[in-house]
Amino acid sequence: MMAIDPVCKMVVDEAKARFISEYRGEKYYFCAPGCKKAFEKNPENYL
């Protein structure tokens, strides 16, 4: 299944994603550690 990185909007393969974060019971997938870090700093900004 494919997901959209909420920070940079890249398409990420959930099965191969190395950067994953959970927020309010939902999993979010990221293309790079910088996107994950930005999301975790202020998740509401990207949702």
CNS distance restraints for C-alpha pairs under 8 A (distance, minus, plus):
assign (resid   1 and name CA) (resid  13 and name CA) 6.19 0.50 0.50
assign (resid   1 and name CA) (resid  14 and name CA) 5.77 0.50 0.50
assign (resid   1 and name CA) (resid  15 and name CA) 7.08 0.50 0.50
assign (resid   2 and name CA) (resid  11 and name CA) 6.49 0.50 0.50
assign (resid   2 and name CA) (resid  12 and name CA) 5.62 0.50 0.50
assign (resid   2 and name CA) (resid  13 and name CA) 4.64 0.50 0.50
assign (resid   2 and name CA) (resid  14 and name CA) 5.64 0.50 0.50
assign (resid   3 and name CA) (resid  11 and name CA) 5.74 0.50 0.50
assign (resid   3 and name CA) (resid  12 and name CA) 5.13 0.50 0.50
assign (resid   3 and name CA) (resid  13 and name CA) 6.27 0.50 0.50
assign (resid   3 and name CA) (resid  14 and name CA) 6.24 0.50 0.50
assign (resid   3 and name CA) (resid  28 and name CA) 7.84 0.50 0.50
assign (resid   3 and name CA) (resid  29 and name CA) 6.52 0.50 0.50
assign (resid   4 and name CA) (resid   9 and name CA) 5.42 0.50 0.50
assign (resid   4 and name CA) (resid  10 and name CA) 5.63 0.50 0.50
assign (resid   4 and name CA) (resid  11 and name CA) 4.69 0.50 0.50
assign (resid   4 and name CA) (resid  12 and name CA) 5.88 0.50 0.50
assign (resid   4 and name CA) (resid  29 and name CA) 7.08 0.50 0.50
assign (resid   4 and name CA) (resid  30 and name CA) 7.75 0.50 0.50
assign (resid   5 and name CA) (resid   9 and name CA) 4.74 0.50 0.50
assign (resid   5 and name CA) (resid  10 and name CA) 5.28 0.50 0.50
assign (resid   5 and name CA) (resid  11 and name CA) 6.28 0.50 0.50
assign (resid   5 and name CA) (resid  12 and name CA) 6.48 0.50 0.50
assign (resid   5 and name CA) (resid  28 and name CA) 7.15 0.50 0.50
assign (resid   5 and name CA) (resid  29 and name CA) 5.66 0.50 0.50
assign (resid   5 and name CA) (resid  30 and name CA) 4.84 0.50 0.50
assign (resid   5 and name CA) (resid  31 and name CA) 6.52 0.50 0.50
assign (resid   5 and name CA) (resid  35 and name CA) 7.78 0.50 0.50
assign (resid   6 and name CA) (resid  28 and name CA) 7.43 0.50 0.50
assign (resid   6 and name CA) (resid  29 and name CA) 7.82 0.50 0.50
assign (resid   6 and name CA) (resid  30 and name CA) 7.48 0.50 0.50
assign (resid   6 and name CA) (resid  39 and name CA) 7.68 0.50 0.50
assign (resid   6 and name CA) (resid  46 and name CA) 5.80 0.50 0.50
assign (resid   6 and name CA) (resid  47 and name CA) 6.97 0.50 0.50
assign (resid   7 and name CA) (resid  30 and name CA) 7.82 0.50 0.50
assign (resid   7 and name CA) (resid  35 and name CA) 5.73 0.50 0.50
assign (resid   7 and name CA) (resid  36 and name CA) 7.91 0.50 0.50
assign (resid   7 and name CA) (resid  38 and name CA) 7.43 0.50 0.50
assign (resid   7 and name CA) (resid  39 and name CA) 6.58 0.50 0.50
assign (resid   7 and name CA) (resid  46 and name CA) 6.04 0.50 0.50
assign (resid   8 and name CA) (resid  35 and name CA) 7.05 0.50 0.50
assign (resid  10 and name CA) (resid  31 and name CA) 6.97 0.50 0.50
assign (resid  11 and name CA) (resid  31 and name CA) 7.87 0.50 0.50
assign (resid  12 and name CA) (resid  16 and name CA) 7.93 0.50 0.50
assign (resid  12 and name CA) (resid  17 and name CA) 6.56 0.50 0.50
assign (resid  12 and name CA) (resid  29 and name CA) 6.64 0.50 0.50
assign (resid  12 and name CA) (resid  30 and name CA) 6.63 0.50 0.50
assign (resid  12 and name CA) (resid  31 and name CA) 6.14 0.50 0.50
assign (resid  13 and name CA) (resid  17 and name CA) 5.87 0.50 0.50
assign (resid  14 and name CA) (resid  29 and name CA) 6.66 0.50 0.50
assign (resid  17 and name CA) (resid  29 and name CA) 6.43 0.50 0.50
assign (resid  17 and name CA) (resid  30 and name CA) 6.88 0.50 0.50
assign (resid  17 and name CA) (resid  31 and name CA) 7.10 0.50 0.50
assign (resid  18 and name CA) (resid  30 and name CA) 7.60 0.50 0.50
assign (resid  18 and name CA) (resid  31 and name CA) 7.76 0.50 0.50
assign (resid  18 and name CA) (resid  32 and name CA) 7.96 0.50 0.50
assign (resid  19 and name CA) (resid  29 and name CA) 6.02 0.50 0.50
assign (resid  19 and name CA) (resid  30 and name CA) 5.18 0.50 0.50
assign (resid  19 and name CA) (resid  31 and name CA) 6.76 0.50 0.50
assign (resid  19 and name CA) (resid  32 and name CA) 6.46 0.50 0.50
assign (resid  19 and name CA) (resid  33 and name CA) 6.26 0.50 0.50
assign (resid  19 and name CA) (resid  36 and name CA) 6.45 0.50 0.50
assign (resid  20 and name CA) (resid  27 and name CA) 6.75 0.50 0.50
assign (resid  20 and name CA) (resid  28 and name CA) 5.65 0.50 0.50
assign (resid  20 and name CA) (resid  29 and name CA) 4.66 0.50 0.50
assign (resid  20 and name CA) (resid  30 and name CA) 6.12 0.50 0.50
assign (resid  20 and name CA) (resid  36 and name CA) 7.12 0.50 0.50
assign (resid  21 and name CA) (resid  27 and name CA) 5.73 0.50 0.50
assign (resid  21 and name CA) (resid  28 and name CA) 5.27 0.50 0.50
assign (resid  21 and name CA) (resid  29 and name CA) 6.63 0.50 0.50
assign (resid  21 and name CA) (resid  36 and name CA) 6.97 0.50 0.50
assign (resid  21 and name CA) (resid  40 and name CA) 7.55 0.50 0.50
assign (resid  22 and name CA) (resid  26 and name CA) 5.44 0.50 0.50
assign (resid  22 and name CA) (resid  27 and name CA) 4.44 0.50 0.50
assign (resid  22 and name CA) (resid  28 and name CA) 6.09 0.50 0.50
assign (resid  23 and name CA) (resid  27 and name CA) 6.51 0.50 0.50
assign (resid  23 and name CA) (resid  28 and name CA) 7.58 0.50 0.50
assign (resid  23 and name CA) (resid  43 and name CA) 7.69 0.50 0.50
assign (resid  29 and name CA) (resid  36 and name CA) 7.87 0.50 0.50
assign (resid  30 and name CA) (resid  35 and name CA) 6.10 0.50 0.50
assign (resid  30 and name CA) (resid  36 and name CA) 5.78 0.50 0.50
assign (resid  31 and name CA) (resid  35 and name CA) 6.95 0.50 0.50
assign (resid  32 and name CA) (resid  36 and name CA) 6.64 0.50 0.50
assign (resid  33 and name CA) (resid  37 and name CA) 6.08 0.50 0.50
assign (resid  34 and name CA) (resid  38 and name CA) 6.15 0.50 0.50
assign (resid  35 and name CA) (resid  39 and name CA) 6.16 0.50 0.50
assign (resid  36 and name CA) (resid  40 and name CA) 6.15 0.50 0.50
assign (resid  37 and name CA) (resid  41 and name CA) 6.18 0.50 0.50
assign (resid  38 and name CA) (resid  42 and name CA) 6.63 0.50 0.50
assign (resid  38 and name CA) (resid  43 and name CA) 7.84 0.50 0.50
assign (resid  39 and name CA) (resid  43 and name CA) 4.73 0.50 0.50
assign (resid  39 and name CA) (resid  45 and name CA) 7.77 0.50 0.50
assign (resid  39 and name CA) (resid  46 and name CA) 6.74 0.50 0.50
assign (resid  42 and name CA) (resid  46 and name CA) 7.54 0.50 0.50
assign (resid  43 and name CA) (resid  47 and name CA) 6.59 0.50 0.50
